[in-house]
Amino acid sequence: MTSSASYDAVIIGGGHNGLVCAAYLQAAGLKITVLERRGVVGGAAVTEEFHPGFRNSVAAYTVSLLNPKVIRDLDLTRHGLRIVERKLANFLPLNESQYLKIGAGKTAQEVAKFSTRDAARLDAYAERLDAIADVLRDLVLETPPNVTAGSWWAAMPELLRGARLGKRLAKLDMPLRRELLDLFVKSAGDYLDTWFESAPIKAAYGFDGIVGNYASPYAAGSGYVLLHHVFGEVNGKKGAWGHAIGGMGAITQAMAKAAAERGVDIRVNCGVREVLVEHGRAVGVVTSSGAAIRARAVISNLNPKLLYGSMIDPAVLEPNFRERINHWRCGSGTFRMNVALSELPDFSVLAGRALAEHHTSGIIMAPSLAYMETAYLDAKAGGWSQKPIVEMLIPSTLDDSLAPSGQHVASLFCQHVAPVLPNGASWDDHREQVADVMIDLVNSHAPNFKASVIGRQIMSPLDLERTFGLIGGDIFHGSLSLDQLFSARPMLGHGDYRGPLKGLYMCGSGTHPGGGVTGAPGHNAAREIISDFKRRRVGR
């Protein structure tokens, strides 16, 4: 085993949170290296050519949750990031004669087609949700209070931190506190049923409750998943969704440029095989090529289950920690496809192959919460649903750099499929079959779609795991359930980005505030690591 120069910190994984963390640490005067297993940084937020002449965001595919402070602090705009808003937020083709549009000042009149009562309640619903989201937005860049063992003196900083966060929640009046409790513990379906009576608007909003969440929309806790997806903003507009020109890789390439400009050493094709531990302290890593890289701190951007299950000797971890991390729940039931198209989809309910506003939107093919629940139950029984849930985006309608002139690329984000197929079946044997099911579903709404597909890239849950380390295809690095959030993400006692070994830290989506391309875990982890360096809590 060869040895390499030492660093203040080595970061395992060049996904977006690893790059963000590296940029902040290097700016604080520390010497940082980032090690990425693949040939390109960005993790699941990358843009690649998947068919000759066609490029797309391979896994993560849309922008909203990327934190504005991270954009400013890393000056991502100067490094090439440009985000544009969709011309229409969402389009739901319901059947051959009915559809629903969301956004662009159309929502109320569209919902009124199905229920004037629901249309009249839209503003109140939005105001209530926005008020809760504003308070929780304030918590996104905070380190959760950490459950500590030991003296009152040791616990005091966490008690004070908890008190500060409590004051923020106290901004909510009693009705909003009750609403917040509902969103944390209820299902998205039950919550939406208290607000609306018509199926289409509940489907439009309820889709956020099952994105990356292998569960029925009536599963307890799916209300929080819905809330998690309304934290974001695009160009200062809260709750909006947009597209990064050049695809999601434009975000992480801008982050890499910002980090490199500050002096971060970024290495690709450099996987990590093992975290070096000496006398109970993480002191570096061993790469897949056998090189040892020493560092005062080791920072993981990986799924916690991957870090602790594959890269650290189990003997150095406390038994209860090992047991609980083995039960860290992953698997989001995501089946991801990218397709090259000769022409735009011609929807039966809204005919036309010429570019229209609905082509720029998130096109949700799931007409009701009942349909979503059936899709989940079908997948749970057989491995995938014969009538799945598909959201399709056609980013080339906003960005002509992705496809040849007159042609297009589409992202198909498909729910529900089983993260692990039943009865020992392999996704390698069924991925093409399931891809056909997804294509057929889209074709049932746009009959020209199947014939227009000239190339496709398939990412089953197993493909997502192999390629990006998303265990069970889990886009969040761990389910967003109440027992895996805030101070309990990834575990009580380690909610402050510090691992169970001295010198070991976590900066990925398996920490607060969770998944999505936010940059927040990387930002928050860097703040805690810098604090430990300043207080000389990190060894030499």
N, C-alpha and C positions, 0 to 999 in steps of 0.2 A: 504494500500500500504506500503510494507516494504521498508526500505532504506538500501543501500549498501555503502561500502567504496567509497570515491571519488578518481578520477583520474585526471591527467592533460588532457587527452583526451579519449573519448570513440569513437570507430569506429563501425559504423553500417554496417555489412556485411563482411564476411570473404572470399570474392573473392580475386583474385590475387592482385588487386590494393589495397585493404584494408590491406592485409598482407604486401605488399611492403611499404606502407605508415607507418604502425605500426613499422616495423623494423627500418626505418630511424629515426622516432621520438624517439623510445626507445634508439637508439644509441646516440641521442643528449641529453640524460639525462632526458627525460620525462617519466612519468608513464602512460602506455597505456593499455587499454583493448579492445579486439576485440570481438564483439558479432555476432555469426553466427546462423541463424534460423535453418539450416539443421544439421544433425548429423555429418557432415564432412565439413571441410573448403575447399575452392577452388572455390566456386561459380560454374560457368559453365565449369571450367577447372578441371574436376575430372575424376578419373578412377574407375569404379565400375563393379562388376559382374552382368551381365544382363541375363545370362543363365548359368545353372550349369557348371562350369569349363571354362567359357568364360568371359573375362574381356575386357573392351574397354573404350576409352574416350567417355563419355556419350554425351556431347554437343560439346564444342570446341574440335577440333580433329587433328590439325596439327600445326607445329611450324615454325615461320619465323620472326614474328614481335617482339618477346621478346627482349627487349633492352639489348645490350651487357653491358652497364654500370650497369644496375640492376643486371645482372648475376654476374659481378665482385664484386660490392659493397656488395651484400648479400652472396657472396661466395657460390653460388648455386651448383657449381660442387662438392665442399667438402661435401655438404649436400645431395649428391646423384644424381644430375641432369646429365644426359648424353643424348646428342642429336646426332642422326645419320642422314645423308643425304639420300634422295631417290636415287636409282640407275638410275632412269629416272625421269625427272620432271613431264611430262604429256604424256598421251596416249589418243588419240581421235579415237575410232572406228567410222568411218563415215558411212559405209554401209557394205555389205557383201564382197566387194572387195577392199575397200580403207581404209587407216588409216593414222594417223599422229603421229609421236613421237617428243617430245620436250625435249631437254637437252642431256647431256652426249656426246657432240660433234657431235650430229646427226642432229640438227635442220635444218641447211642449206640444206643438201642433202635430208632431208625429205620434206621440203617446195618446193624444186626444182621439186619434182614429180608433183606439181600442178602449179608452176609458177617460172621460172628461174628469172624473174624480182623481184619477192618477195624475193627469196633467196638472191639476190644480195643486197637487202635493209635491211636485218636483222641487220647487224652490225651498220649501221647508226641509225636505230631505237633504238637499245639498248644503243648506246652511248648518244643519245639525251635524252632518258628517264633516264638513269643513272645520267647524269649531273644535271637534275632537281631534281631527287630523293636525290642526295647528299646534295643539298642546303636545301631541306625540311627536310632531316634527322637531320640537325643541329637545326631545329626549334622544333623537337619532344620533346626535354628536356628543352625547354624554356617556361616560363610563357607568354602567350599572353599579349600585351598591353591592359590594361583595360580602358574602357571608363568611365571616372570619372566626377562627377559634383562637382562644387566648385571652389576654387581659382586656379590660375596658379601654386602656390606653391604646392598644393595638386596634380595637374596634372603633375608636372615636372618629377617625376620618370617614369611615363608611357610614356611621350614624349621621354625621353632618351632611354627607352626600345624599343620603336618603331623605333627610329633612328638606334639603334644597329641592329635590325632585318632587317631594310632597307638596311644596308650595306652588309648584307649577301646575300640578293636578288640581290644586285648590282653586285655580282660576275658573274651573268649570262650575257652573251652578248645579244644583241638585238634579234637575232633569237631565243635564248632559252627563253627570256622573253615572246616573242610572243607564243612560244610553251606552256609555263606555263599557260598563259591566256587561251589558247585553252583547256588545260586539266581541268581547273577550271570551265569553263562555257559550253563547248561543251559536246555532248554525246560521250560515248566510241565508238559507231558505226561510227559517223561522223569523229572522230579523226583517227580511224583505216582505214577508207575508203580513207583518204588522203595518207596513207602509202602503203597499200597493195591492190591487186586485187583479190586474191584467197580466197575463203570462209573458208577453214580449219584453216589457220593461224589467220585470224580475229576472228574465233570462239575461238581458244586457248587463245588468248590475251584478247578477249572481255569478256570471262567468268568472269574475275576479276572485270569487271564493273557492273555485276549484282549479285555478291556474297553478300548476306545479303541486297540486294537493290531491293525492290519490284517495278520494273520498267522495261521498255523496254531498251535494250542496246542503243536505239536511243533517250532515254530521256535525256534532258539537265541536266548536272551535273554528269552523270554517268562516264564521263571521270575522275573526281576526285576520284571516288570510285576505278577505275582501278589503278590510281596513288597510292592511299592509300595502295594497296596490294603489291607494289614493294618497299616499304621502308625497308623491312626486310633483314635478313641475317641469315645464319646458320654456326656456327663455323668459322666466319670471311669471308664467301663467300656471297657477296651481292646478293640479289634477290633469294636466294635458299630457298627451303622449306624442312623441315625435320620432324623427329619423335622423341619424347622424350621416351626413354626406360622406359616401365612401364605405358605409356600413359600420357595424359595431367595432370593427378593427380600427376605425379612425379614432375612437375614444382611447383605446389602449396604446395605439401608436403615439398619440399625443402625450399620453402619460409616460411612455418610455422615453420620448424626447425630453420631457421635463426632468425626468430622473437622471438621464444621461448628462444633460446640460449641467446638472448640479454635481456630477462626478460619480454617480452610481455605476458600479461595474455590473453589467447585465450579460449573463451567459446563457445562450440557448443550446439545445442538444446536450444538456447537462442535468440529467436526472439525479435524484438523491436516493441512495440505497438505505442509509442508516443515519440516525442521529447519534453522535458520539456523546457518551455520558461517562463522566469521571467523578467519583466521590459524590454522587447524587446531584451533579450539575451538568447541564448541557454545555458542551465546550466546542461543538462544531458538527460537521457532517462528513459522511463518506459518499462520494458520488458513484454513479453507476459504473464509471470506469475505474473505480478503486482509489481515486484521489481523496485525501483527507484535507478538508478546509477548516481551519481553526477559527473560532470566533468567540467573543465574550458573551454573545447572545445568539440564540437560534430562534428564528421566527417562522412559524408555519402558516402558509396560506392555503393549506389543504383541508379537506373534510376531516374533522377530528377523528373519525373512525379510521380513516386511512393513515393519519399520522400515528396514532397510538396503537393501532392494530398491526401495522406493517413496518414501521420505521424505528420503533423504540423497543429495546429488550423488555419483555413483560416483567422480568424479575425486579426492575428498578421502579416499577409503578405499584402503588399501594393497592391491595387486593380489591377493596370496595370500588376504587376508581376504575380498575380494569373491568370489573363486573358491570358497572354502570355504562361505561363507554361502549362495551359490547352490545348494550341494549339501546344505543343511540339510534333513533329511528330515521331511516333514510328511505327514499324511493318515492318519486313524485308521479310515476305513471305517465311520463312524457315520451312521446314518439315524435321526432323532429324530422322534417323533410324540407329540402330546397329543390325547386323545380325550375327548369328553363322552359319558357313559353314562346311559341311563335306569334301569339296574339293575346289580347286581354280576354278574360272570361266574359261571356255573354250570358248574363243571368236571366232566367226565364221570367222572373218577377220584375226585372228592371232591364229591359233589353237594350243592347247596344255594345259594340266592340270598340267604339271610340272612347278615349279617355274621359271619364266622368268622376265626380267627387267621391262616389262610393268606392271606386277602384283605389283611392288613396287611403282608405280607412282600414281599421281592423275589422275584417269580415268574419262575423261569428256565426257558425253554422250549428246552432243548437237552439231550438225555438222556445224551450221552456225549462223550468227547473225539473219538472217531471222527466223530461227527455234526458237531462244530465244525470239524474238519479238512476234511471234505467241503464244508461251507458256505463255507469260505475258498477252496478250489480252484474251486468253482462260480462264486463271485464274481469270482475272478481271470480266469477264462475268459470269462465272459459279462457281467460288470458288477455282477451281484447274484445271490444264491443263491435258488433256488426253494424251498429249505427253510432259511430263515435262522435266526439265533439272536436270540431276543427276550427281554429282561428287562422285565417289566411291574411297575410299582408303582401302587397305587391310593391316593394320599395322602389322599383325602377320607375314608378309613376311619379316619384318625387326626386329621383336621382338617376340621371341618364348615364352615369359612369358605370353602372352595374351590368348593362346588357347592350348588345348591338342595337343600332337604330331600328325602331319599329318592333323590337322584341322585348321580352320582359323576364324578370325573375320573380318568383313568389316564395314566401316562407310559409310553411304549413306547420303550425304548432298544435299537436294532436293530443287530446285526452279522450278517453281513458284507456290505458293499457297497463297490464300488470308489470311492475318492476322486475319481478322474477316469475317466469311462466310456471303454471302448475304442472304436476306430474313429471317433473324432471325435464320438460321440454326446453329446447334452446332457442333463444332469439335468432341465432344464426340460421336456423332452419325455417323460420317463419317471417323474417323481416320483409321479404319481397311480397309475400301474401298479404301482410298487414298494410304495406304501402299501397297495394292495389285497392284495399278497402277504403283507405283514406282518399285516394284519387277518385274512386267511384262516388264517395259521399259528396265531394265538391262537384263532380259531374252531374249529380242529381239536381243541383241548383243552377249550374251553368253547363248546359249540354255540349258546348264546344270544348270544354276544358281538357278532357282526356286526350282528344285528338291533337290538342295544341302542345302537349308535353313532349319536348324534344330531348330532355335529359333530366335526370333526378338523382339526388343524393339522399340516402336514407340513414337516419341515426336512431336506431332502436335504443331502449334503455341500456342495453349491454354495450352498444357502440359508444354511447355518451360516457359510460363508465370507463371503457378502455381508452378513449381518446382524451377525455378531459378530467378524469378522476371523479366524475359525478356518480357516486355509488347508487346503483339502482336507477340511474337517470335523474337523480335528485338535483334539481336546479338550485335548491336553497342550501345545500350542504347539511341538510337535516330538517325534518318537518317543523313547520311553524306552529307547533302546539303549545298550549299554556305551560307545560312542564319543560319546554325547550326554548323559552324566551327570556329575554332580559337577564336577570342575575343567574338564571338557570341555563343560560346558553354559553358553553355546552353543558355546564354542570354547576350546581351550587358550590361555591368555594373557588370557582375559576371563571366567574363572569366578568372579571376585570382584565381579560386578555392575557393573564399570566397562567402558565401551565403548572403542572404538579411538581416540576423539577426546577430548581434554581437556574436562571438563565434561559428558560424556555418560555416562548410567547406564542400567541395565536393572533392572526390578523385577518382571517378569512370569513366567509359568510356563515360559518358555523359558530360565530360569535355575534353579539349584539351589533346592529339591529337585525341581522339575518340576511337573507338572500336578495338577489336583484343586483343590477350593476349600479351600486350606490357610491362606492369608495369610502363609505362611513366606517366600516370595521378597520380598514387600513389607516384611516385618519385617527381614529380613537386609540388603536393599539400603539401607533407612533407616539402619541402624547404620553401614554403610560410608560413606554420604554424610555423616552427621553427623560422623564421624571426619575426613573430608576438609575439611569446613568448619572444624572446630576447629583443624586443622593448617594452615589457610590454603592448602590445595591447590586450592581452587576460586576461579577468577578473579572480578574485579569487572567 
